[in-house]
Amino acid sequence: MKLSTYLEDNKLTHSAFAERIGVSQGAVTRYANGARLPRPAVMACIRQATAGAVTYRDFLEEPEAAE
């Protein structure tokens, strides 16, 4: 699951999630928009905070093509 989808589904703001994983709101925005890949330590925090719903693989998958 994409981070942006997880945040939306769980009604979490970038700021709230950033506080949960110990990074800046801007970093979460960049991760959610696909502009930046999280470092391994941050990815471990994301995976833990999302109970495994968001994994490193989710950041590597190509976006689905619009129909």
mmCIF file of the C-alpha atoms, coordinates in Angstrom:
data_MODEL
# 
_entry.id   MODEL 
# 
loop_
_atom_site.group_PDB 
_atom_site.id 
_atom_site.type_symbol 
_atom_site.label_atom_id 
_atom_site.label_alt_id 
_atom_site.label_comp_id 
_atom_site.label_asym_id 
_atom_site.label_entity_id 
_atom_site.label_seq_id 
_atom_site.pdbx_PDB_ins_code 
_atom_site.Cartn_x 
_atom_site.Cartn_y 
_atom_site.Cartn_z 
_atom_site.occupancy 
_atom_site.B_iso_or_equiv 
_atom_site.pdbx_formal_charge 
_atom_site.auth_seq_id 
_atom_site.auth_comp_id 
_atom_site.auth_asym_id 
_atom_site.auth_atom_id 
_atom_site.pdbx_PDB_model_num 
ATOM 1  C CA . MET A 1 1  ? 0.000  0.000  0.000   1.00 0.00 ? 1  MET A CA 1 
ATOM 2  C CA . LYS A 1 2  ? 1.258  3.453  -0.846  1.00 0.00 ? 2  LYS A CA 1 
ATOM 3  C CA . LEU A 1 3  ? 1.992  5.731  2.092   1.00 0.00 ? 3  LEU A CA 1 
ATOM 4  C CA . SER A 1 4  ? -0.376 8.382  0.732   1.00 0.00 ? 4  SER A CA 1 
ATOM 5  C CA . THR A 1 5  ? -3.183 5.805  0.614   1.00 0.00 ? 5  THR A CA 1 
ATOM 6  C CA . TYR A 1 6  ? -2.438 4.637  4.151   1.00 0.00 ? 6  TYR A CA 1 
ATOM 7  C CA . LEU A 1 7  ? -2.509 8.194  5.479   1.00 0.00 ? 7  LEU A CA 1 
ATOM 8  C CA . GLU A 1 8  ? -5.756 8.985  3.677   1.00 0.00 ? 8  GLU A CA 1 
ATOM 9  C CA . ASP A 1 9  ? -7.469 5.740  4.716   1.00 0.00 ? 9  ASP A CA 1 
ATOM 10 C CA . ASN A 1 10 ? -6.472 6.297  8.345   1.00 0.00 ? 10 ASN A CA 1 
ATOM 11 C CA . LYS A 1 11 ? -7.254 10.026 8.307   1.00 0.00 ? 11 LYS A CA 1 
ATOM 12 C CA . LEU A 1 12 ? -3.694 10.919 9.350   1.00 0.00 ? 12 LEU A CA 1 
ATOM 13 C CA . THR A 1 13 ? -2.077 14.224 8.490   1.00 0.00 ? 13 THR A CA 1 
ATOM 14 C CA . HIS A 1 14 ? 1.516  14.364 7.326   1.00 0.00 ? 14 HIS A CA 1 
ATOM 15 C CA . SER A 1 15 ? 2.338  16.227 10.544  1.00 0.00 ? 15 SER A CA 1 
ATOM 16 C CA . ALA A 1 16 ? 0.752  13.599 12.797  1.00 0.00 ? 16 ALA A CA 1 
ATOM 17 C CA . PHE A 1 17 ? 2.477  10.744 10.995  1.00 0.00 ? 17 PHE A CA 1 
ATOM 18 C CA . ALA A 1 18 ? 5.791  12.614 11.021  1.00 0.00 ? 18 ALA A CA 1 
ATOM 19 C CA . GLU A 1 19 ? 5.572  12.945 14.793  1.00 0.00 ? 19 GLU A CA 1 
ATOM 20 C CA . ARG A 1 20 ? 4.763  9.238  15.072  1.00 0.00 ? 20 ARG A CA 1 
ATOM 21 C CA . ILE A 1 21 ? 7.877  8.175  13.134  1.00 0.00 ? 21 ILE A CA 1 
ATOM 22 C CA . GLY A 1 22 ? 10.237 10.929 14.260  1.00 0.00 ? 22 GLY A CA 1 
ATOM 23 C CA . VAL A 1 23 ? 10.819 12.884 11.046  1.00 0.00 ? 23 VAL A CA 1 
ATOM 24 C CA . SER A 1 24 ? 9.730  16.278 9.723   1.00 0.00 ? 24 SER A CA 1 
ATOM 25 C CA . GLN A 1 25 ? 6.359  16.923 8.125   1.00 0.00 ? 25 GLN A CA 1 
ATOM 26 C CA . GLY A 1 26 ? 8.194  17.848 4.929   1.00 0.00 ? 26 GLY A CA 1 
ATOM 27 C CA . ALA A 1 27 ? 9.913  14.464 4.844   1.00 0.00 ? 27 ALA A CA 1 
ATOM 28 C CA . VAL A 1 28 ? 6.576  12.653 5.121   1.00 0.00 ? 28 VAL A CA 1 
ATOM 29 C CA . THR A 1 29 ? 5.185  14.830 2.339   1.00 0.00 ? 29 THR A CA 1 
ATOM 30 C CA . ARG A 1 30 ? 8.120  13.914 0.093   1.00 0.00 ? 30 ARG A CA 1 
ATOM 31 C CA . TYR A 1 31 ? 7.746  10.205 0.938   1.00 0.00 ? 31 TYR A CA 1 
ATOM 32 C CA . ALA A 1 32 ? 3.986  10.277 0.318   1.00 0.00 ? 32 ALA A CA 1 
ATOM 33 C CA . ASN A 1 33 ? 4.419  12.103 -3.003  1.00 0.00 ? 33 ASN A CA 1 
ATOM 34 C CA . GLY A 1 34 ? 7.109  9.695  -4.165  1.00 0.00 ? 34 GLY A CA 1 
ATOM 35 C CA . ALA A 1 35 ? 9.719  12.450 -4.367  1.00 0.00 ? 35 ALA A CA 1 
ATOM 36 C CA . ARG A 1 36 ? 12.068 10.724 -1.937  1.00 0.00 ? 36 ARG A CA 1 
ATOM 37 C CA . LEU A 1 37 ? 12.810 7.224  -0.676  1.00 0.00 ? 37 LEU A CA 1 
ATOM 38 C CA . PRO A 1 38 ? 13.062 6.819  3.093   1.00 0.00 ? 38 PRO A CA 1 
ATOM 39 C CA . ARG A 1 39 ? 16.384 5.730  4.582   1.00 0.00 ? 39 ARG A CA 1 
ATOM 40 C CA . PRO A 1 40 ? 16.357 2.156  5.921   1.00 0.00 ? 40 PRO A CA 1 
ATOM 41 C CA . ALA A 1 41 ? 15.988 3.297  9.563   1.00 0.00 ? 41 ALA A CA 1 
ATOM 42 C CA . VAL A 1 42 ? 13.045 5.541  8.655   1.00 0.00 ? 42 VAL A CA 1 
ATOM 43 C CA . MET A 1 43 ? 11.508 2.778  6.549   1.00 0.00 ? 43 MET A CA 1 
ATOM 44 C CA . ALA A 1 44 ? 11.630 0.488  9.573   1.00 0.00 ? 44 ALA A CA 1 
ATOM 45 C CA . CYS A 1 45 ? 9.703  3.142  11.522  1.00 0.00 ? 45 CYS A CA 1 
ATOM 46 C CA . ILE A 1 46 ? 7.147  3.478  8.718   1.00 0.00 ? 46 ILE A CA 1 
ATOM 47 C CA . ARG A 1 47 ? 6.674  -0.277 8.525   1.00 0.00 ? 47 ARG A CA 1 
ATOM 48 C CA . GLN A 1 48 ? 6.225  -0.490 12.305  1.00 0.00 ? 48 GLN A CA 1 
ATOM 49 C CA . ALA A 1 49 ? 3.895  2.538  12.513  1.00 0.00 ? 49 ALA A CA 1 
ATOM 50 C CA . THR A 1 50 ? 1.688  1.119  9.760   1.00 0.00 ? 50 THR A CA 1 
ATOM 51 C CA . ALA A 1 51 ? 1.718  -2.429 11.199  1.00 0.00 ? 51 ALA A CA 1 
ATOM 52 C CA . GLY A 1 52 ? 3.344  -3.634 7.972   1.00 0.00 ? 52 GLY A CA 1 
ATOM 53 C CA . ALA A 1 53 ? 0.753  -2.062 5.662   1.00 0.00 ? 53 ALA A CA 1 
ATOM 54 C CA . VAL A 1 54 ? 3.458  0.089  4.002   1.00 0.00 ? 54 VAL A CA 1 
ATOM 55 C CA . THR A 1 55 ? 6.752  -1.570 3.087   1.00 0.00 ? 55 THR A CA 1 
ATOM 56 C CA . TYR A 1 56 ? 9.865  -0.543 1.183   1.00 0.00 ? 56 TYR A CA 1 
ATOM 57 C CA . ARG A 1 57 ? 8.554  -2.381 -1.869  1.00 0.00 ? 57 ARG A CA 1 
ATOM 58 C CA . ASP A 1 58 ? 5.584  0.012  -1.959  1.00 0.00 ? 58 ASP A CA 1 
ATOM 59 C CA . PHE A 1 59 ? 8.006  2.878  -2.589  1.00 0.00 ? 59 PHE A CA 1 
ATOM 60 C CA . LEU A 1 60 ? 9.642  1.030  -5.496  1.00 0.00 ? 60 LEU A CA 1 
ATOM 61 C CA . GLU A 1 61 ? 6.564  -0.001 -7.457  1.00 0.00 ? 61 GLU A CA 1 
ATOM 62 C CA . GLU A 1 62 ? 5.697  1.959  -10.553 1.00 0.00 ? 62 GLU A CA 1 
ATOM 63 C CA . PRO A 1 63 ? 2.525  4.021  -10.302 1.00 0.00 ? 63 PRO A CA 1 
ATOM 64 C CA . GLU A 1 64 ? -0.465 2.488  -12.045 1.00 0.00 ? 64 GLU A CA 1 
ATOM 65 C CA . ALA A 1 65 ? -1.126 3.890  -15.482 1.00 0.00 ? 65 ALA A CA 1 
ATOM 66 C CA . ALA A 1 66 ? -4.206 6.070  -15.795 1.00 0.00 ? 66 ALA A CA 1 
ATOM 67 C CA . GLU A 1 67 ? -6.878 4.586  -18.005 1.00 0.00 ? 67 GLU A CA 1 
# 
